[in-house]
């Protein structure tokens, strides 16, 4: 089981992306997580967040 807390704005964006594909938010998130390039995209997001907050 994966539990994630997200803010309202992000949830609304996820709902929109999922709706465009005729999917539930849960299915959309799972499909995104299993994409082949997820690890690379996640690492880039972590690095960007660290730069934003000044963590190195």
N, C-alpha and C positions, 0 to 999 in steps of 0.2 A: 504494500500500500504506500502510496506517495501522497503526502499532504503538503500543500503549498499555500502560503498566504499571499494574496495579491491585492492591490488597491482597486477601487471601483473603476477608475479610468482604464487600467489594463484589462480588467475583466470585460468591460464593454468592447474593447478592441478585439479581444479573443472571441467574444460572441459574434462579432461582425465577420471575422475571418472564418470562423466555423460555419456560420450561416451561408456564406458564399459557396461553401463546399458541401452544403447539405449535411453537416455533421454536428454532433453535440460538442460542447466545449471540451469535455473529457476526452472524447475520441480525437479531436483536433490536437490537443496537447500530447496525447500518447503518440499519435502519428508523427508529430514534430520531434518528439524525443527519440524515436527510432530511426530518424533520417540518418543517412550515412555521414553527413557532415555536421551532425549535432555537436560532437566533441569539439571540433574546430570553432564552430560558432559560439559555443558556450565559453570556451577559453578566451576568445576575443572579447566577449561581453564582460567576463570577469576582469580582464586586463583594463578595459575601458573604465569600468566601475572603480577599480583601484586607482587609476590615474585621476579620475574625477574627485575622489576623496583624499588624494594625496598619499595613498598607501603604496609602499614599494617593497 
